[in-house]
């Protein structure tokens, strides 16, 4: 559901350690949407946000402010880094379906920050490295803009890709898209035992392609995770980026939507220009010519050798060819690595090599690529064919009679009903389920210090049952639209689902 006009949404990033001197208040603003809003209006939003943060700290010094609900707006807060705040102010409009779950909006803020850190490092480190704030802004503005404009949403009638930006209006995923999905998790494919063993063997081969160096890998089939050697947090970040830009579905979506984007209003370049004129002085240049924009649309393609190529990272003057290879930052190992992507049909392989080894001459990227082609290509073809034969298509994880979401917070993994099946739910069911998830979010926030089991059942206006069960770090959300079901029937149905598909994880005493 689109947010209409400039009054419906504000999105800002600001630094509480800056702009505390009179006349320098604008220094604290690192990002603001809409960018064309005049400076006094931007300061009004950030000033109010700063006041609310300071006020709530008086009553809860150890827990950061998460949301302030006003009559017409929701103020959503995320302290992404110490004193680096991201704030989203969203207009409430239930008549048009503009209903958002606060934790889903906070999930968007967490996700864009995590992706930014994966490519550019922490915001605080950038601010400390550059004496002028302009360079940090020059990274944040296009990055967040590209993030917001590259969400892929599935049409009910056909697969399509549409930008969150329509002209200068920003569309946010509403309750229809977010109620039975979980941002910040990966979706895994279920493999047969023999296929899993072959995947494990392939991972070992990929590791050997880098010689004696320790490298990491990730394998995806379409937009599902097959294998990873990364930590859960690094896996989520790279998986999110891969689904957005690198998988076979992402590449085909970029290609099919290219002509559509070329006919756009050109608001992206206009917005960046207005940012530069607003925030950047003569000595505080935004330097857009040198800014890497990893989330740009339509910038990846498959090369003849099967490796994906892009010109986003460019080629520095006088630099080596390796300077044009994408790099990312791994949280767990605290190291920067080269990102190599290889694709065969629906299978995408990501190989991560430490940049220090390349710089020191221990091994070359071209040599690793050649090793992958020589040693792993036949295994890759065989595994892709095997998974494709056993794959049930987009409805592979549909369970008749159920619309569900299962989340494992410890492993950061989720599984849900296919979006096409979720779309068949009545609006009343989705709204009730969205409200139910808000209640669970609130209970989880209250009980952060001690985990406890939780079960909530609600009868929706259309007589559907919506049910939530939370236990030992796992969550189950479900909608059952059989009107004749009693509460006992509904809870029995949840029990049968838990027994068969969740290893009895959600059985309640």
TORTI-127470 format. One record per residue (C-alpha): residue in one letter; y, z, x. Coordinates in nm, 2 decimals, decimal comma. Example, Ala and Ser with C-alpha at 12.3 -4.5 7.8 and 13.67 -1.06 7.14 Angstrom:
REM TORTI-127470
<A <-0,45 0,78 1,23>> <S <-0,11 0,71 1,37>> 
This chain:
REM TORTI-127470
<X <0,00 0,00 0,00>> <X <0,33 -0,10 0,15>> <X <0,61 0,13 0,22>> <X <0,91 -0,03 0,06>> <X <1,23 -0,04 0,24>> <X <1,38 0,17 0,51>> <X <1,37 0,49 0,30>> <X <0,99 0,51 0,28>> <X <0,89 0,58 0,64>> <X <1,03 0,72 0,96>> <X <0,82 0,74 1,28>> <X <0,96 0,90 1,59>> <X <0,85 1,03 1,93>> <X <1,09 1,28 2,11>> <X <1,10 1,52 2,40>> <X <1,22 1,87 2,33>> <X <1,30 1,92 2,70>> <X <1,57 1,64 2,69>> <X <1,89 1,59 2,51>> <X <1,99 1,96 2,49>> <X <2,34 1,89 2,63>> <X <2,62 1,79 2,39>> <X <2,67 1,42 2,41>> <X <2,33 1,35 2,55>> <X <2,13 1,41 2,23>> <X <1,99 1,05 2,22>> <X <1,81 1,11 2,55>> <X <1,54 1,30 2,36>> <X <1,44 1,00 2,14>> <X <1,16 0,80 2,31>> <X <1,06 0,59 2,01>> <X <1,20 0,55 1,66>> <X <1,10 0,33 1,36>> <X <1,28 0,16 1,20>> <X <1,45 0,08 1,54>> <X <1,76 -0,08 1,37>> <X <1,86 0,25 1,21>> <X <2,19 0,38 1,35>> <X <2,19 0,65 1,61>> <X <2,33 0,92 1,39>> <X <2,06 0,86 1,13>> <X <1,79 0,88 1,40>> <X <1,94 1,20 1,54>> <X <1,94 1,34 1,18>> <X <1,56 1,29 1,15>> <X <1,48 1,42 1,50>> <X <1,72 1,71 1,46>> <X <1,56 1,81 1,13>> <X <1,22 1,78 1,28>> <X <1,32 1,99 1,58>> <X <1,47 2,25 1,35>> <X <1,14 2,27 1,15>> <X <0,94 2,30 1,46>> <X <1,15 2,58 1,60>> <X <1,16 2,76 1,26>> <X <0,78 2,75 1,21>> <X <0,72 2,88 1,56>> <X <0,89 3,20 1,46>> <X <0,60 3,27 1,22>> <X <0,32 3,10 1,41>> <X <0,40 3,08 1,78>> <X <0,04 2,99 1,88>> <X <-0,02 2,72 1,62>> <X <0,20 2,41 1,62>> <X <0,35 2,29 1,30>> <X <0,13 2,02 1,14>> <X <0,30 1,93 0,80>> <X <0,59 2,02 0,59>> <X <0,57 1,91 0,23>> <X <0,90 1,84 0,05>> <X <0,94 1,72 -0,31>> <X <0,97 1,35 -0,22>> <X <0,84 1,33 0,14>> <X <0,57 1,46 0,37>> <X <0,68 1,55 0,73>> <X <0,37 1,51 0,95>> <X <0,39 1,66 1,30>> <X <0,17 1,62 1,61>> <X <0,25 1,78 1,95>> <X <0,08 1,51 2,15>> <X <0,17 1,67 2,48>> <X <0,36 1,99 2,56>> <X <0,70 1,94 2,41>> <X <0,63 1,57 2,33>> <X <0,63 1,55 1,96>> <X <0,53 1,26 1,73>> <X <0,67 1,29 1,37>> <X <0,60 1,07 1,07>> <X <0,81 1,11 0,75>> <X <0,64 0,94 0,46>> <X <0,77 0,89 0,11>> <X <0,55 1,02 -0,18>> <X <0,50 0,76 -0,46>> <X <0,18 0,83 -0,66>> <X <0,28 0,57 -0,92>> <X <0,24 0,28 -0,67>> <X <-0,07 0,43 -0,50>> <X <0,12 0,56 -0,20>> <X <-0,11 0,86 -0,15>> <X <-0,20 0,96 0,20>> <X <-0,41 1,24 0,34>> <X <-0,21 1,43 0,60>> <X <-0,49 1,46 0,85>> <X <-0,55 1,08 0,83>> <X <-0,18 1,03 0,92>> <X <-0,21 1,28 1,21>> <X <-0,52 1,09 1,31>> <X <-0,31 0,77 1,35>> <X <-0,07 0,96 1,57>> <X <-0,35 1,10 1,78>> <X <-0,51 0,76 1,82>> <X <-0,20 0,57 1,93>> <X <-0,12 0,85 2,18>> <X <-0,47 0,85 2,32>> <X <-0,46 0,47 2,36>> <X <-0,12 0,48 2,52>> <X <-0,25 0,74 2,77>> <X <-0,56 0,53 2,84>> <X <-0,34 0,24 2,95>> <X <-0,02 0,39 3,08>> <X <-0,09 0,76 3,16>> <X <0,07 1,06 2,99>> <X <0,42 1,04 2,85>> <X <0,52 1,35 3,05>> <X <0,40 1,20 3,38>> <X <0,60 0,88 3,31>> <X <0,92 1,08 3,23>> <X <0,88 1,29 3,55>> <X <0,81 0,98 3,76>> <X <1,12 0,78 3,64>> <X <1,45 0,96 3,65>> <X <1,58 0,73 3,37>> <X <1,42 0,75 3,02>> <X <1,45 0,37 2,97>> <X <1,13 0,27 3,13>> <X <0,92 0,51 2,92>> <X <1,09 0,37 2,61>> <X <1,02 0,02 2,73>> <X <0,65 0,11 2,73>> <X <0,64 0,31 2,40>> <X <0,83 0,08 2,18>> <X <0,62 -0,24 2,22>> <X <0,30 -0,04 2,25>> <X <0,34 0,15 1,92>> <X <0,47 -0,17 1,75>> <X <0,17 -0,36 1,87>> <X <-0,06 -0,08 1,75>> <X <0,08 -0,07 1,40>> <X <0,08 -0,45 1,37>> <X <-0,28 -0,50 1,47>> <X <-0,48 -0,30 1,22>> <X <-0,75 -0,51 1,06>> <X <-0,81 -0,46 0,70>> <X <-1,08 -0,62 0,50>> <X <-0,99 -0,80 0,18>> <X <-1,21 -0,73 -0,12>> <X <-1,27 -1,10 -0,18>> <X <-1,30 -1,22 0,18>> <X <-1,28 -1,11 0,54>> <X <-0,93 -1,14 0,66>> <X <-0,68 -1,00 0,91>> <X <-0,33 -0,89 0,80>> <X <-0,06 -0,71 1,00>> <X <0,06 -0,37 0,89>> <X <0,41 -0,52 0,94>> <X <0,51 -0,76 0,66>> <X <0,85 -0,87 0,77>> <X <1,02 -0,54 0,85>> <X <0,82 -0,34 0,60>> <X <0,54 -0,12 0,74>> <X <0,21 -0,09 0,55>> <X <0,01 0,23 0,60>> <X <-0,36 0,26 0,52>> <X <-0,37 0,44 0,19>> <X <-0,64 0,65 0,03>> <X <-0,85 0,34 -0,05>> <X <-0,89 0,26 0,32>> <X <-0,91 0,62 0,47>> <X <-1,10 0,84 0,22>> <X <-1,45 0,73 0,34>> <X <-1,37 0,66 0,70>> <X <-1,29 0,88 1,00>> <X <-1,05 0,78 1,27>> <X <-1,13 0,91 1,62>> <X <-1,50 0,85 1,59>> <X <-1,74 0,57 1,68>> <X <-1,99 0,40 1,46>> <X <-2,33 0,36 1,61>> <X <-2,61 0,11 1,54>> <X <-2,97 0,23 1,48>> <X <-3,22 0,07 1,72>> <X <-3,59 0,05 1,72>> <X <-3,77 0,23 2,01>> <X <-3,86 -0,08 2,21>> <X <-3,50 -0,22 2,17>> <X <-3,35 0,11 2,28>> <X <-3,57 0,11 2,60>> <X <-3,46 -0,25 2,68>> <X <-3,09 -0,14 2,63>> <X <-3,15 0,15 2,87>> <X <-3,30 -0,09 3,12>> <X <-3,00 -0,31 3,09>> <X <-2,76 -0,02 3,15>> <X <-2,94 0,05 3,48>> <X <-2,91 -0,31 3,58>> <X <-2,54 -0,31 3,50>> <X <-2,50 0,00 3,71>> <X <-2,67 -0,17 4,00>> <X <-2,44 -0,47 3,99>> <X <-2,17 -0,26 4,15>> <X <-2,40 -0,18 4,45>> <X <-2,37 0,18 4,56>> <X <-2,06 0,25 4,35>> <X <-2,07 0,47 4,04>> <X <-1,96 0,26 3,75>> <X <-1,96 0,31 3,37>> <X <-2,06 0,08 3,09>> <X <-2,04 0,04 2,72>> <X <-2,23 -0,20 2,49>> <X <-2,13 -0,31 2,14>> <X <-2,30 -0,52 1,88>> <X <-2,03 -0,66 1,65>> <X <-1,81 -0,34 1,59>> <X <-2,10 -0,09 1,63>> <X <-2,17 0,11 1,95>> <X <-2,51 0,04 2,11>> <X <-2,48 0,23 2,44>> <X <-2,22 0,42 2,65>> <X <-2,22 0,61 2,98>> <X <-1,87 0,75 2,92>> <X <-1,77 1,10 2,79>> <X <-1,72 1,13 2,41>> <X <-1,33 1,11 2,44>> <X <-1,33 0,81 2,67>> <X <-1,59 0,65 2,45>> <X <-1,38 0,68 2,14>> <X <-1,07 0,54 2,31>> <X <-1,24 0,24 2,46>> <X <-1,45 0,18 2,15>> <X <-1,13 0,18 1,94>> <X <-0,96 -0,07 2,17>> <X <-1,27 -0,29 2,19>> <X <-1,30 -0,31 1,81>> <X <-0,93 -0,40 1,79>> <X <-0,93 -0,66 2,06>> <X <-1,25 -0,74 2,24>> <X <-1,55 -0,77 2,01>> <X <-1,66 -1,11 1,87>> <X <-1,52 -1,02 1,53>> <X <-1,19 -0,92 1,69>> <X <-1,16 -1,25 1,88>> <X <-1,25 -1,46 1,58>> <X <-1,00 -1,27 1,37>> <X <-0,73 -1,32 1,63>> <X <-0,80 -1,70 1,63>> <X <-0,80 -1,73 1,25>> <X <-0,48 -1,54 1,21>> <X <-0,29 -1,71 1,49>> <X <-0,13 -1,98 1,28>> <X <-0,03 -1,71 1,03>> <X <0,15 -1,50 1,29>> <X <0,33 -1,80 1,43>> <X <0,50 -1,84 1,09>> <X <0,62 -1,48 1,09>> <X <0,98 -1,37 1,08>> <X <1,01 -1,30 1,45>> <X <1,11 -0,94 1,37>> <X <0,92 -0,81 1,68>> <X <1,15 -0,96 1,93>> <X <1,45 -0,87 1,72>> <X <1,35 -0,51 1,70>> <X <1,30 -0,48 2,08>> <X <1,64 -0,64 2,14>> <X <1,80 -0,38 1,91>> <X <1,62 -0,10 2,08>> <X <1,75 -0,21 2,42>> <X <2,11 -0,24 2,29>> <X <2,08 0,10 2,12>> <X <1,92 0,32 2,39>> <X <1,97 0,14 2,71>> <X <2,28 0,15 2,93>> <X <2,36 -0,07 3,22>> <X <2,18 0,16 3,47>> <X <1,89 0,24 3,23>> <X <1,73 -0,10 3,20>> <X <1,43 -0,14 2,96>> <X <1,27 -0,39 3,20>> <X <1,07 -0,57 2,93>> <X <0,98 -0,86 3,16>> <X <0,75 -0,62 3,36>> <X <0,60 -0,42 3,07>> <X <0,23 -0,46 3,01>> <X <0,15 -0,48 2,64>> <X <-0,23 -0,42 2,62>> <X <-0,25 -0,43 2,23>> <X <-0,08 -0,77 2,19>> <X <-0,24 -0,99 1,93>> <X <-0,42 -1,31 2,03>> <X <-0,42 -1,26 2,40>> <X <-0,79 -1,24 2,48>> <X <-1,03 -1,54 2,49>> <X <-1,38 -1,60 2,62>> <X <-1,41 -1,78 2,95>> <X <-1,68 -2,04 3,05>> <X <-1,88 -1,78 3,24>> <X <-1,89 -1,54 2,94>> <X <-1,63 -1,30 3,06>> <X <-1,32 -1,23 2,85>> <X <-0,99 -1,32 3,01>> <X <-0,63 -1,24 2,93>> <X <-0,29 -1,29 3,08>> <X <-0,15 -0,96 2,96>> <X <-0,17 -0,80 3,30>> <X <-0,02 -1,11 3,46>> <X <-0,03 -1,17 3,83>> <X <0,21 -0,99 4,05>> <X <0,40 -1,20 4,30>> <X <0,22 -1,19 4,63>> <X <-0,06 -0,99 4,48>> <X <-0,43 -1,05 4,48>> <X <-0,62 -1,20 4,18>> <X <-0,75 -0,85 4,10>> <X <-0,39 -0,74 4,01>> <X <-0,43 -0,94 3,69>> <X <-0,75 -0,76 3,58>> <X <-0,71 -0,50 3,30>> <X <-0,72 -0,14 3,41>> <X <-0,75 0,18 3,21>> <X <-0,74 0,56 3,28>> <X <-1,05 0,77 3,22>> <X <-0,98 1,12 3,10>> <X <-1,30 1,29 3,22>> <X <-1,30 1,16 3,58>> <X <-0,92 1,13 3,60>> <X <-0,95 0,79 3,77>> <X <-0,82 0,44 3,70>> <X <-1,08 0,17 3,66>> <X <-1,10 -0,20 3,62>> <X <-1,22 -0,32 3,28>> <X <-1,45 -0,62 3,28>> <X <-1,57 -0,76 2,94>> <X <-1,87 -0,99 2,90>> <X <-1,97 -1,14 2,57>> <X <-2,28 -1,32 2,44>> <X <-2,26 -1,40 2,07>> <X <-2,23 -1,07 1,89>> <X <-2,30 -0,85 2,20>> <X <-2,00 -0,73 2,40>> <X <-2,05 -0,55 2,74>> <X <-1,78 -0,35 2,90>> <X <-1,81 -0,26 3,27>> <X <-1,57 -0,02 3,44>> <X <-1,52 -0,02 3,82>> <X <-1,31 0,23 4,01>> <X <-1,00 0,06 4,14>> <X <-1,00 0,25 4,46>> <X <-1,33 0,08 4,56>> <X <-1,18 -0,26 4,50>> <X <-0,86 -0,18 4,69>> <X <-1,06 -0,04 4,99>> <X <-1,27 -0,36 5,00>> <X <-1,60 -0,19 4,92>> <X <-1,67 -0,46 4,67>> <X <-1,49 -0,74 4,49>> <X <-1,46 -0,80 4,12>> <X <-1,58 -1,16 4,15>> <X <-1,89 -1,04 4,33>> <X <-1,97 -0,79 4,05>> <X <-1,92 -1,07 3,79>> <X <-2,16 -1,29 3,97>> <X <-2,42 -1,01 3,99>> <X <-2,39 -0,95 3,61>> <X <-2,45 -1,32 3,55>> <X <-2,74 -1,35 3,78>> <X <-2,92 -1,02 3,71>> <X <-2,83 -0,93 3,35>> <X <-2,76 -1,24 3,15>> <X <-3,12 -1,31 3,05>> <X <-3,16 -0,94 2,94>> <X <-2,84 -0,96 2,74>> <X <-2,95 -1,28 2,56>> <X <-3,29 -1,11 2,47>> <X <-3,13 -0,79 2,35>> <X <-2,87 -0,98 2,14>> <X <-3,15 -1,18 1,98>> <X <-3,36 -0,88 1,91>> <X <-3,08 -0,67 1,75>> <X <-2,96 -0,97 1,54>> <X <-3,32 -1,02 1,40>> <X <-3,34 -0,65 1,30>> <X <-2,98 -0,62 1,18>> <X <-2,93 -0,59 0,80>> <X <-2,58 -0,73 0,80>> <X <-2,27 -0,56 0,68>> <X <-2,46 -0,37 0,41>> <X <-2,72 -0,23 0,65>> <X <-2,61 0,13 0,60>> <X <-2,57 0,10 0,22>> <X <-2,77 0,36 0,03>> <X <-2,81 0,27 -0,34>> <X <-2,63 0,50 -0,58>> <X <-2,43 0,67 -0,30>> <X <-2,09 0,63 -0,15>> <X <-2,07 0,85 0,15>> <X <-1,92 0,95 0,49>> <X <-2,11 1,15 0,75>> <X <-1,92 1,28 1,05>> <X <-2,06 1,46 1,36>> <X <-1,75 1,62 1,52>> <X <-1,94 1,73 1,84>> <X <-2,06 1,38 1,92>> <X <-1,75 1,21 1,77>> <X <-1,97 0,98 1,57>> <X <-1,95 0,88 1,20>> <X <-2,14 0,67 0,95>> <X <-2,02 0,55 0,61>> <X <-2,09 0,33 0,32>> <X <-1,98 -0,03 0,38>> <X <-1,62 -0,10 0,29>> <X <-1,72 -0,35 0,03>> <X <-1,93 -0,09 -0,15>> <X <-1,65 0,17 -0,12>> <X <-1,42 -0,08 -0,29>> <X <-1,64 -0,06 -0,60>> <X <-1,55 0,30 -0,66>> <X <-1,31 0,37 -0,94>> <X <-0,96 0,48 -0,85>> <X <-1,01 0,82 -1,01>> <X <-1,32 0,88 -0,78>> <X <-1,13 0,79 -0,47>> <X <-0,83 1,00 -0,56>> <X <-1,06 1,30 -0,63>> <X <-1,24 1,24 -0,30>> <X <-0,91 1,22 -0,12>> <X <-0,80 1,55 -0,27>> <X <-1,13 1,70 -0,18>> <X <-1,09 1,60 0,18>> <X <-0,74 1,75 0,18>> <X <-0,90 2,08 0,07>> <X <-1,16 2,06 0,34>> <X <-0,89 1,98 0,60>> <X <-0,70 2,29 0,49>> <X <-1,01 2,51 0,51>> <X <-1,09 2,38 0,85>> <X <-0,74 2,45 0,97>> <X <-0,76 2,81 0,83>> <X <-1,09 2,88 1,00>> <X <-1,03 2,72 1,34>> <X <-1,14 3,04 1,52>> <X <-1,47 3,07 1,35>> <X <-1,70 2,80 1,21>> <X <-1,84 2,86 0,87>> <X <-2,04 2,66 0,62>> <X <-1,85 2,51 0,33>> <X <-1,95 2,33 0,01>> <X <-1,70 2,20 -0,25>> <X <-1,79 2,00 -0,57>> <X <-1,53 1,85 -0,80>> <X <-1,57 1,67 -1,13>> <X <-1,33 1,37 -1,14>> <X <-1,14 1,25 -1,44>> <X <-1,39 0,97 -1,49>> <X <-1,68 1,22 -1,48>> <X <-1,79 1,13 -1,13>> <X <-1,89 1,40 -0,89>> <X <-1,73 1,42 -0,55>> <X <-1,89 1,66 -0,30>> <X <-1,82 1,79 0,05>> <X <-2,05 1,98 0,27>> <X <-1,95 2,12 0,62>> <X <-2,19 2,29 0,85>> <X <-2,23 2,34 1,22>> <X <-1,98 2,08 1,33>> <X <-2,10 1,81 1,08>> <X <-1,93 1,69 0,76>> <X <-2,07 1,50 0,46>> <X <-1,85 1,35 0,19>> <X <-1,99 1,18 -0,12>> <X <-1,90 1,03 -0,45>> <X <-2,16 0,99 -0,73>> <X <-2,04 0,80 -1,03>> <X <-2,34 0,84 -1,27>> <X <-2,15 1,00 -1,56>> <X <-2,46 1,17 -1,71>> <X <-2,53 1,37 -1,39>> <X <-2,49 1,75 -1,42>> <X <-2,38 1,96 -1,12>> <X <-2,75 2,04 -1,05>> <X <-2,83 1,67 -1,06>> <X <-2,55 1,60 -0,81>> <X <-2,64 1,87 -0,57>> <X <-3,01 1,76 -0,58>> <X <-2,90 1,40 -0,50>> <X <-2,70 1,53 -0,20>> <X <-3,01 1,72 -0,08>> <X <-3,23 1,42 -0,10>> <X <-2,97 1,22 0,10>> <X <-2,95 1,49 0,36>> <X <-3,33 1,51 0,39>> <X <-3,38 1,14 0,43>> <X <-3,07 1,02 0,63>> <X <-2,93 1,33 0,80>> <X <-3,24 1,52 0,93>> <X <-3,18 1,79 0,67>> <X <-2,85 1,88 0,84>> <X <-2,67 1,95 0,51>> <X <-2,92 2,16 0,33>> <X <-2,75 2,47 0,19>> <X <-2,92 2,80 0,11>> 
